[in-house]
């Protein structure tokens, strides 16, 4: 456990210290799009949680924040547009909006990630509608990215914290997703979003 604590502290310090230009250069954001894999056969629903494991140092840091299952480094929420599934996800950026809206094939582009997965939260149709409305509102009034990873600050978020906030708003349950706590520091890691009683496994892949 002491190794994990030390590793996490280094992760947080590194993420805060690295400048935004470096973050963009190593995280694979806005790279050229290539439809390496077709995902049309997957039956996605609004509110599904999609995950990926990116490349580079920053993705590795986020991945290690998951102390139970360090498989993924990033997550987003499925929202439909013109009957097509899109992924909305909050990601650090030194230009433009930190809230991204893109096709699943782009979110899982081979140049951006090495693996991905889908999990489905057990929420009602009304709660799904509330989540989607909340997400679309954020697309208009974009929240800031939280580089300090401070869960006490409700004006800024990082990717998994932003997703947790959407589900809390929709369900009214602050414990819908578990939170990881280490030495007086609390955060929500990617594995907190799917290693829980509310999330059902749907799909997973690895690029060769």
C-alpha positions in Angstrom: 0.0 0.0 0.0 2.9 2.4 0.8 4.1 1.9 -2.8 0.8 2.8 -4.2 0.5 5.9 -2.0 3.9 7.2 -3.1 3.2 6.4 -6.7 -0.1 8.4 -6.5 1.5 11.4 -4.9 4.1 11.5 -7.7 1.3 11.2 -10.2 -0.6 14.2 -8.8 2.5 16.3 -8.5 3.6 15.5 -12.0 0.2 16.3 -13.5 0.1 19.7 -11.8 3.7 20.5 -12.7 3.7 19.6 -16.4 2.9 22.5 -18.6 -0.1 22.4 -20.9 1.9 22.3 -24.1 3.6 19.1 -23.0 0.2 17.6 -22.1 -1.1 18.1 -25.6 2.0 16.8 -27.2 2.0 13.5 -25.3 -1.7 12.8 -24.8 -2.7 12.3 -28.4 -5.3 15.1 -28.5 -6.3 16.3 -32.0 -4.1 13.8 -33.8 -4.9 12.8 -37.4 -8.0 10.7 -37.6 -7.9 7.3 -39.1 -10.8 4.9 -38.9 -8.7 1.9 -37.9 -11.5 -0.1 -36.4 -15.2 -0.1 -37.1 -17.5 0.0 -34.0 -20.9 0.1 -35.8 -21.8 -3.3 -34.5 -21.7 -2.2 -30.9 -25.1 -1.3 -29.5 -24.5 1.9 -27.5 -27.0 3.7 -25.4 -27.1 7.2 -24.1 -25.5 7.4 -20.8 -23.0 4.6 -21.5 -19.6 5.2 -20.1 -16.7 4.6 -22.6 -13.1 4.2 -21.6 -9.7 4.2 -23.3 -6.1 3.9 -22.5 -4.1 6.6 -24.2 -0.4 6.9 -25.0 2.3 9.0 -23.4 3.4 10.1 -20.0 0.2 11.9 -18.9 -2.0 9.0 -19.9 0.3 6.7 -17.9 -0.1 9.0 -14.8 -3.9 9.0 -15.0 -3.9 5.2 -15.5 -1.9 4.7 -12.3 -4.5 6.7 -10.4 -6.7 3.6 -10.6 -5.4 1.5 -7.7 -7.6 -1.6 -8.3 -7.6 -1.8 -12.1 -5.1 0.5 -13.9 -6.4 -0.5 -17.4 -7.8 2.9 -18.6 -6.6 6.5 -18.4 -9.7 8.4 -19.7 -13.5 8.2 -19.9 -16.5 9.9 -21.5 -20.3 9.7 -21.7 -22.3 8.6 -24.8 -24.7 11.1 -26.1 -26.6 10.7 -29.4 -26.7 13.2 -32.2 -29.0 12.6 -35.2 -29.3 8.9 -34.1 -25.6 8.4 -34.0 -23.5 7.8 -30.8 -21.0 10.4 -29.9 -18.6 10.6 -26.9 -18.5 13.7 -24.7 -15.4 13.9 -22.6 -13.5 16.5 -20.6 -9.8 16.7 -21.4 -7.0 19.1 -20.7 -6.2 21.5 -23.6 -4.2 24.6 -24.1 -6.5 25.8 -26.8 -10.2 25.6 -27.6 -12.7 23.9 -25.3 -11.7 21.2 -22.8 -15.0 19.5 -23.4 -14.8 17.4 -26.5 -17.7 15.9 -28.7 -16.6 13.3 -31.1 -17.6 10.0 -32.8 -16.8 6.8 -31.1 -14.4 5.8 -33.9 -12.4 9.0 -33.2 -12.5 8.5 -29.5 -11.1 5.0 -30.0 -8.8 5.9 -32.9 -5.8 3.6 -32.9 -3.5 6.7 -33.0 -5.1 7.9 -29.7 -5.4 4.7 -27.7 -4.4 1.1 -27.3 -7.6 -0.3 -25.8 -11.2 0.6 -24.9 -14.3 -0.5 -23.1 -18.0 0.2 -22.5 -19.9 0.0 -19.2 -23.6 0.7 -18.7 -24.8 2.3 -15.5 -28.1 1.1 -14.1 -30.0 4.4 -14.1 -33.6 5.1 -15.2 -34.7 6.5 -18.5 -35.6 9.8 -16.7 -32.1 9.9 -15.1 -30.5 9.3 -18.5 -32.5 12.2 -19.9 -31.3 14.4 -17.1 -27.7 13.3 -17.7 -27.9 14.0 -21.4 -29.5 17.4 -20.7 -26.8 18.3 -18.2 -24.0 17.2 -20.7 -25.6 19.3 -23.5 -25.8 22.3 -21.1 -22.1 21.9 -20.4 -21.4 21.9 -24.1 -22.8 25.4 -24.2 -21.4 26.6 -20.9 -18.1 24.7 -20.8 -16.6 24.0 -17.3 -12.9 24.6 -16.7 -10.5 21.7 -16.4 -9.3 21.2 -12.8 -5.5 20.9 -12.9 -5.4 20.8 -9.1 -7.7 17.8 -8.9 -9.7 19.4 -6.1 -13.0 17.7 -5.6 -14.0 20.5 -3.2 -14.1 23.0 -6.1 -17.3 22.5 -8.0 -16.5 25.0 -10.7 -13.7 22.9 -12.2 -13.5 19.3 -13.1 -11.2 16.5 -14.5 -12.6 13.8 -16.7 -13.8 11.2 -14.2 -14.9 13.8 -11.7 -17.0 15.5 -14.3 -18.7 12.2 -15.1 -19.4 11.6 -11.4 -20.9 15.1 -11.2 -23.4 14.3 -14.0 -24.6 11.2 -12.3 -24.9 12.8 -8.9 -27.0 15.6 -10.4 -29.3 13.1 -12.1 -29.7 10.5 -9.3 -29.2 12.7 -6.2 -26.9 10.0 -4.9 -23.5 11.3 -3.9 -22.3 7.8 -3.4 -23.4 6.5 -6.8 -19.7 6.0 -7.7 -17.1 5.2 -5.1 -14.2 7.6 -4.4 -10.6 6.7 -3.7 -9.0 8.3 -0.6 -5.3 8.3 0.2 -3.8 10.2 3.2 -6.5 12.9 3.3 -6.6 13.3 -0.5 -9.8 12.1 -2.2 -10.3 11.7 -6.0 -12.3 9.6 -8.5 -10.2 7.4 -10.8 -11.3 5.7 -14.0 -11.8 2.4 -12.3 -14.1 4.0 -9.7 -16.6 4.5 -12.6 -16.9 0.8 -13.5 -15.8 -1.2 -10.5 -19.0 -0.7 -8.6 -22.5 -2.2 -8.2 -24.0 0.2 -10.7 -21.9 -0.5 -13.8 -22.5 -3.4 -16.1 -19.8 -4.6 -18.5 -20.8 -4.3 -22.2 -17.7 -4.4 -24.4 -13.9 -4.3 -24.4 -11.2 -4.4 -27.0 -7.4 -4.3 -27.4 -5.6 -3.1 -30.5 -3.0 -5.6 -31.7 
